[in-house]
Amino acid sequence: MTPSSFRKTGAAVFLLILLLPMIWTPRSAAADPFDALRNRIGPRDGVLLSDEEGTVVFSQNGDRPLIPASTLKIFTALTALHYLGSDHRFVTEVYMDEDRNLKIKGYGDPLLISEVIADLARQVAVKTAGYRDLVLDGSHFAPIVIPGVTSTLNPYDAPNGALCANFNTVCFRQANGRLVSAEPQTPLLDFAVQRIKSRGGKGGRIILSQEADEATLYAGHLIRHFLKAAGAKGGETVRIGRVDPKADRLVLRYQSPFTLAEILSKLLEHSNNFIANQVLAAAGVAAYGPPGTLEKGLRASRQYGREVLNLEGFQLAEGSGISRANRISAHEMGRVLAAFAPHFRLMRREGNLYFKTGTLSGINTLAGYIVSKGGARYPFAALVNTPGRSARRLAAALAEIVDILD
């Protein structure tokens, strides 16, 4: 080989060495599909992806206790299913005392809405043509104060109770200079109009408070309206009282048309805080007896979490996720999702995602299941506590990875 040809051959070999990594990469050195995902996760975020068997596929900051916001409702729903059962139906009892006063006792039905009250009233009217006073018994729940709830007109701040109508809210609007109902199934009662005017409402929604039994009395006035429409006469006075089960005659034990599973589906779809803490209080009653309290509900859920789901580091302040004192890690949320898997269809669905979102100021979270093309369900949790970062983007990245793994 001449010096000239040697130089040419050496140059060619050198060029090949430079180009080799560009034209051939060993499989072991292929790009990790999780690399891009890791860079999107902040120090105050936790992300988990596991398979149907519970094997962790990906985790970052998975053991860090974080604010779950409304994804906590998945755990609350699971607690209610554990203590009450998916076929449970809430009841509302109607009694008549010896003075022909009609007594309504509530047991915490979270979906005692106008259509349900109208049906209850029709059934009562068949059994009694008339009555004197309408007496309301909300003693099955003690007064419940939810941490994180404020005195606003937002439905998520509605108070809880044993006898509540329409989530303790009244929806109204202005028409030709007067207030009217914004819901065709619900009349705008004088009782509500007085409260709207006292609060300067011009349209939208008001929240009925626990002060002076306002929420329970509104439920009573609405029940009286539908009783009158059904042909039952009476109810000149609507007042608070108690049922005496030994002396009062049971007229009707009304069962809700909705099962607990149907109620939880609405809870998860609409992220209704009122429903969440109603079913939490009801779970507490099932575990420890009446009256229902937030403390009993929390005690029941903590016991279930520790003894059944092996949750150790989670902290609960209430059941809806509105309180910033709630804490759960992505790994613990994974255990919740594993237990909730038989009920995953109760969740909201978008494409191949079944999920629950959560939002507070500076907090956004997402948890649920990614369904692969082959039909496998991958539980995931994206608990984002870093302001400005997106749980939805993390979920989308996880979905892409599931497509690769499938």
C-alpha positions as CSV (number, residue, x, y, z in Angstrom):
1,M,0.0,0.0,0.0
2,T,1.4,3.4,-1.0
3,P,1.5,6.2,1.5
4,S,-1.2,8.0,-0.5
5,S,-3.6,5.1,-0.5
6,F,-2.9,4.5,3.2
7,R,-3.9,8.1,4.0
8,K,-7.1,7.7,2.0
9,T,-8.0,4.4,3.7
10,G,-7.3,5.9,7.1
11,A,-9.5,8.9,6.4
12,A,-12.3,6.6,5.3
13,V,-12.1,4.5,8.5
14,F,-12.0,7.6,10.7
15,L,-15.2,8.9,8.9
16,L,-16.9,5.6,9.4
17,I,-16.1,5.7,13.1
18,L,-17.7,9.1,13.3
19,L,-20.8,8.1,11.4
20,L,-21.3,4.7,13.0
21,P,-23.3,5.9,16.0
22,M,-25.6,7.8,13.7
23,I,-26.4,4.8,11.4
24,W,-26.5,2.1,14.0
25,T,-27.5,2.2,17.7
26,P,-27.5,-1.0,19.8
27,R,-31.0,-1.9,21.2
28,S,-29.7,-1.5,24.7
29,A,-28.8,2.2,24.0
30,A,-32.2,3.0,22.4
31,A,-34.0,6.0,23.9
32,D,-35.9,5.3,27.1
33,P,-39.6,6.2,26.4
34,F,-39.8,7.5,30.0
35,D,-36.9,10.0,29.6
36,A,-39.1,12.8,28.2
37,L,-41.7,12.1,30.8
38,R,-39.3,12.4,33.7
39,N,-38.3,15.9,32.5
40,R,-42.0,17.0,32.8
41,I,-42.4,16.0,36.4
42,G,-41.7,18.7,39.0
43,P,-40.2,18.1,42.4
44,R,-43.6,18.6,44.0
45,D,-45.4,16.1,41.6
46,G,-45.9,12.4,41.9
47,V,-46.6,10.1,38.9
48,L,-47.4,6.4,38.8
49,L,-48.2,3.9,36.1
50,S,-48.8,0.2,36.8
51,D,-50.3,-2.7,35.0
52,E,-53.4,-4.8,35.7
53,E,-51.4,-7.1,38.0
54,G,-50.2,-4.1,40.1
55,T,-46.6,-4.2,38.8
56,V,-45.2,-0.7,38.7
57,V,-44.3,0.3,35.2
58,F,-43.1,3.8,36.0
59,S,-42.9,5.9,39.2
60,Q,-41.4,9.2,40.0
61,N,-41.8,10.8,43.5
62,G,-44.3,8.0,44.0
63,D,-44.1,7.9,47.8
64,R,-44.3,11.6,48.3
65,P,-47.6,12.7,50.1
66,L,-49.3,15.3,47.9
67,I,-52.6,17.2,47.7
68,P,-54.9,15.1,45.6
69,A,-57.7,17.7,45.1
70,S,-60.9,16.0,43.7
71,T,-59.1,12.7,42.8
72,L,-59.7,12.0,46.4
73,K,-63.3,11.3,45.5
74,I,-62.2,7.9,44.1
75,F,-61.2,6.9,47.6
76,T,-64.4,8.3,49.1
77,A,-66.5,6.4,46.6
78,L,-64.5,3.2,47.4
79,T,-65.1,3.8,51.1
80,A,-68.9,4.2,50.5
81,L,-69.0,1.0,48.4
82,H,-67.1,-0.9,51.2
83,Y,-69.5,0.1,54.0
84,L,-72.8,0.5,52.1
85,G,-72.6,-1.8,49.0
86,S,-73.2,-0.8,45.4
87,D,-76.9,-1.6,45.6
88,H,-77.6,0.5,48.7
89,R,-80.5,2.9,48.4
90,F,-81.0,5.9,50.7
91,V,-84.3,6.2,52.4
92,T,-86.6,9.0,53.6
93,E,-89.2,8.1,56.1
94,V,-92.6,9.7,56.6
95,Y,-94.6,9.5,59.8
96,M,-97.9,10.7,61.2
97,D,-98.3,11.6,64.9
98,E,-101.4,11.5,67.0
99,D,-102.1,15.1,66.2
100,R,-102.0,14.4,62.5
101,N,-98.7,16.2,62.0
102,L,-96.8,14.8,59.1
103,K,-93.1,14.1,60.0
104,I,-90.3,13.7,57.4
105,K,-87.1,12.1,58.6
106,G,-84.1,12.3,56.3
107,Y,-81.2,9.8,56.2
108,G,-78.7,11.7,54.2
109,D,-80.0,11.0,50.6
110,P,-77.6,13.0,48.4
111,L,-80.0,12.9,45.5
112,L,-83.2,14.1,47.1
113,I,-83.9,16.3,44.0
114,S,-87.1,17.9,42.9
115,E,-88.1,14.9,40.7
116,V,-87.6,12.5,43.6
117,I,-89.5,14.7,46.1
118,A,-92.4,14.9,43.6
119,D,-92.5,11.1,43.5
120,L,-92.3,10.9,47.3
121,A,-95.1,13.4,47.7
122,R,-97.4,11.5,45.3
123,Q,-96.9,8.3,47.3
124,V,-97.6,10.1,50.5
125,A,-100.8,11.7,49.1
126,V,-102.2,8.3,48.3
127,K,-101.9,7.3,51.9
128,T,-103.1,10.5,53.6
129,A,-105.5,13.1,52.3
130,G,-104.6,15.8,54.8
131,Y,-102.3,16.7,57.7
132,R,-101.6,19.6,60.1
133,D,-98.0,20.8,60.4
134,L,-95.1,19.5,58.4
135,V,-92.4,18.5,60.8
136,L,-88.8,18.0,59.7
137,D,-86.3,15.6,61.4
138,G,-82.7,16.0,60.3
139,S,-81.3,14.4,63.4
140,H,-79.7,11.4,61.6
141,F,-76.7,13.7,60.9
142,A,-75.2,16.0,63.4
143,P,-74.1,19.5,62.1
144,I,-71.2,18.9,59.6
145,V,-68.5,21.5,58.9
146,I,-66.2,20.6,56.1
147,P,-62.6,22.0,56.2
148,G,-62.0,24.0,53.0
149,V,-65.6,25.0,52.5
150,T,-66.2,28.8,52.4
151,S,-69.3,31.0,52.4
152,T,-69.6,31.4,48.6
153,L,-72.4,30.9,46.1
154,N,-70.5,28.1,44.5
155,P,-72.3,24.7,44.6
156,Y,-69.1,23.0,45.9
157,D,-69.5,25.0,49.1
158,A,-73.0,23.7,49.9
159,P,-73.4,22.3,53.4
160,N,-74.3,18.8,54.3
161,G,-77.2,17.4,56.3
162,A,-79.6,14.5,56.7
163,L,-82.6,16.2,55.0
164,C,-81.4,18.3,52.0
165,A,-83.1,19.1,48.7
166,N,-81.3,19.8,45.4
167,F,-77.8,19.8,47.0
168,N,-78.9,22.7,49.2
169,T,-78.8,25.1,46.3
170,V,-81.5,27.2,44.5
171,C,-81.0,28.1,40.8
172,F,-82.8,31.2,39.6
173,R,-82.8,34.0,37.0
174,Q,-84.4,37.3,36.2
175,A,-87.3,37.4,33.7
176,N,-89.2,40.7,33.0
177,G,-87.9,42.3,36.2
178,R,-88.8,39.4,38.5
179,L,-87.1,36.4,39.9
180,V,-88.0,33.0,38.4
181,S,-86.7,29.4,38.7
182,A,-83.9,28.5,36.3
183,E,-85.0,24.8,36.5
184,P,-88.4,23.8,35.1
185,Q,-88.7,20.9,37.6
186,T,-88.2,23.2,40.6
187,P,-90.5,26.0,41.6
188,L,-89.0,29.2,43.0
189,L,-90.6,29.2,46.5
190,D,-91.2,32.4,48.5
191,F,-88.9,30.9,51.1
192,A,-86.1,31.0,48.6
193,V,-87.0,34.4,47.1
194,Q,-86.7,36.0,50.6
195,R,-83.2,34.6,50.9
196,I,-82.2,35.6,47.4
197,K,-83.3,39.2,48.0
198,S,-81.6,39.4,51.4
199,R,-78.4,38.4,49.7
200,G,-78.7,40.7,46.8
201,G,-79.0,38.0,44.2
202,K,-79.8,39.0,40.6
203,G,-79.4,35.6,38.9
204,G,-77.5,32.4,39.2
205,R,-77.5,30.3,42.4
206,I,-77.6,30.6,46.1
207,I,-76.4,28.2,48.7
208,L,-78.7,27.4,51.6
209,S,-76.8,27.4,54.9
210,Q,-77.0,25.5,58.1
211,E,-77.8,28.6,60.1
212,A,-81.2,28.6,61.7
213,D,-81.9,25.3,60.0
214,E,-82.3,27.1,56.7
215,A,-81.3,24.2,54.4
216,T,-83.6,21.7,56.2
217,L,-86.5,24.2,56.2
218,Y,-86.1,24.8,52.5
219,A,-86.4,21.0,51.9
220,G,-89.6,21.1,54.0
221,H,-91.1,23.9,52.0
222,L,-90.3,22.1,48.8
223,I,-91.9,18.9,50.1
224,R,-95.0,20.8,51.1
225,H,-95.3,22.3,47.6
226,F,-95.2,18.9,46.0
227,L,-97.6,17.4,48.6
228,K,-100.1,20.2,47.7
229,A,-99.6,19.5,44.0
230,A,-100.3,15.8,44.7
231,G,-103.6,16.6,46.5
232,A,-102.6,16.4,50.2
233,K,-104.0,19.3,52.1
234,G,-102.3,20.9,55.1
235,G,-98.9,22.2,56.1
236,E,-99.7,25.7,57.2
237,T,-96.6,25.5,59.4
238,V,-93.3,24.0,58.4
239,R,-91.1,23.4,61.4
240,I,-88.2,21.4,62.9
241,G,-89.0,18.5,65.2
242,R,-88.3,14.8,65.9
243,V,-89.9,11.6,65.0
244,D,-91.0,9.4,67.9
245,P,-90.7,5.9,66.4
246,K,-92.7,4.4,69.3
247,A,-95.6,6.8,69.2
248,D,-95.7,7.9,65.6
249,R,-97.1,5.8,62.8
250,L,-94.9,5.1,59.8
251,V,-96.7,6.2,56.6
252,L,-94.1,5.6,54.0
253,R,-90.5,4.3,53.9
254,Y,-89.4,5.9,50.6
255,Q,-86.4,4.3,48.8
256,S,-84.4,6.4,46.5
257,P,-84.7,5.5,42.8
258,F,-80.9,5.6,42.6
259,T,-78.5,2.9,43.8
260,L,-75.3,3.9,45.5
261,A,-73.4,2.9,42.3
262,E,-75.6,5.4,40.3
263,I,-75.0,8.1,42.8
264,L,-71.3,7.5,42.7
265,S,-71.3,7.7,38.9
266,K,-72.8,11.2,39.2
267,L,-70.3,12.1,41.9
268,L,-67.4,11.2,39.8
269,E,-68.8,12.7,36.6
270,H,-69.8,16.0,38.1
271,S,-67.2,16.1,40.9
272,N,-70.0,17.0,43.4
273,N,-68.5,17.9,46.8
274,F,-71.9,17.7,48.5
275,I,-72.4,14.1,47.4
276,A,-68.9,13.1,48.4
277,N,-69.3,14.2,52.0
278,Q,-72.9,12.9,52.2
279,V,-71.8,9.4,51.3
280,L,-68.8,9.7,53.6
281,A,-71.0,10.6,56.5
282,A,-73.3,7.7,55.6
283,A,-70.4,5.3,55.6
284,G,-69.5,6.6,59.1
285,V,-73.1,5.8,60.2
286,A,-72.8,2.3,58.8
287,A,-69.6,1.7,60.7
288,Y,-70.3,3.4,64.0
289,G,-74.0,4.2,64.1
290,P,-76.0,7.5,64.1
291,P,-75.7,10.4,64.2
292,G,-73.6,10.9,61.1
293,T,-70.6,13.2,61.6
294,L,-67.5,14.1,59.6
295,E,-65.4,12.5,62.3
296,K,-67.1,9.1,62.0
297,G,-66.9,9.2,58.2
298,L,-63.1,10.0,58.4
299,R,-62.6,7.3,61.1
300,A,-64.3,4.7,58.9
301,S,-62.4,5.7,55.8
302,R,-59.0,5.7,57.6
303,Q,-59.7,2.3,59.0
304,Y,-60.7,0.9,55.6
305,G,-57.6,2.6,54.0
306,R,-55.2,1.1,56.6
307,E,-56.7,-2.3,57.1
308,V,-57.9,-3.2,53.6
309,L,-55.8,-1.1,51.2
310,N,-52.6,-0.9,53.3
311,L,-52.4,2.8,53.1
312,E,-50.1,4.2,55.7
313,G,-49.0,7.8,54.9
314,F,-52.3,9.3,53.7
315,Q,-54.0,12.1,55.6
316,L,-57.8,12.9,55.3
317,A,-59.5,16.1,56.4
318,E,-62.8,15.4,54.5
319,G,-64.0,13.4,51.5
320,S,-64.3,15.7,48.5
321,G,-60.7,16.9,48.1
322,I,-61.6,20.6,48.7
323,S,-59.3,20.7,51.7
324,R,-55.6,21.3,51.2
325,A,-55.0,19.3,54.4
326,N,-55.7,16.1,52.4
327,R,-52.6,14.1,51.4
328,I,-52.0,10.9,49.5
329,S,-49.1,9.6,47.4
330,A,-49.2,8.4,43.9
331,H,-48.3,4.8,45.1
332,E,-51.2,4.9,47.5
333,M,-53.5,6.2,44.8
334,G,-52.4,3.2,42.8
335,R,-53.6,0.9,45.5
336,V,-56.9,2.8,45.6
337,L,-57.3,2.4,41.8
338,A,-56.4,-1.3,42.0
339,A,-59.3,-1.8,44.5
340,F,-61.6,0.4,42.4
341,A,-60.9,-1.5,39.2
342,P,-64.2,-3.5,39.2
343,H,-66.1,-0.1,39.2
344,F,-63.9,1.7,36.7
345,R,-66.9,2.3,34.3
346,L,-68.4,4.7,36.9
347,M,-65.7,7.2,35.9
348,R,-65.9,9.8,33.2
349,R,-64.6,8.5,29.9
350,E,-62.7,10.2,27.1
351,G,-61.4,7.9,24.4
352,N,-59.2,5.2,26.1
353,L,-59.1,7.1,29.4
354,Y,-61.4,6.5,32.4
355,F,-60.5,9.2,34.9
356,K,-61.2,11.7,37.7
357,T,-59.7,15.2,37.7
358,G,-58.8,17.5,40.6
359,T,-58.2,21.2,40.6
360,L,-57.4,23.7,43.3
361,S,-55.4,26.9,43.0
362,G,-51.9,25.8,41.9
363,I,-52.9,22.2,42.0
364,N,-54.1,19.9,39.2
365,T,-54.4,16.2,39.4
366,L,-55.6,13.3,37.3
367,A,-56.1,9.6,38.2
368,G,-57.8,6.6,36.6
369,Y,-57.1,4.0,34.0
370,I,-55.6,3.9,30.5
371,V,-57.1,1.2,28.4
372,S,-54.7,-0.3,25.9
373,K,-55.5,-1.3,22.4
374,G,-55.5,-4.9,23.6
375,G,-58.1,-4.1,26.3
376,A,-55.7,-4.1,29.3
377,R,-56.3,-1.4,32.0
378,Y,-53.3,0.5,33.3
379,P,-54.0,2.4,36.6
380,F,-52.2,5.7,36.6
381,A,-51.9,8.8,38.9
382,A,-50.6,12.2,38.0
383,L,-50.6,14.3,41.2
384,V,-49.3,17.7,40.1
385,N,-48.6,20.1,43.0
386,T,-46.3,22.3,41.0
387,P,-48.0,25.5,39.7
388,G,-48.0,25.8,35.9
389,R,-47.5,22.1,35.2
390,S,-50.2,19.9,33.6
391,A,-51.5,16.6,34.8
392,R,-53.3,16.1,31.5
393,R,-50.1,16.4,29.6
394,L,-48.6,13.8,31.9
395,A,-51.6,11.5,31.4
396,A,-51.3,11.9,27.6
397,A,-47.6,11.0,27.8
398,L,-48.4,7.9,29.8
399,A,-51.1,6.9,27.3
400,E,-48.5,7.1,24.5
401,I,-46.2,4.9,26.6
402,V,-49.0,2.3,27.1
403,D,-49.4,2.2,23.3
404,I,-45.7,1.2,23.1
405,L,-45.9,-1.3,25.8
406,D,-49.1,-3.0,24.5
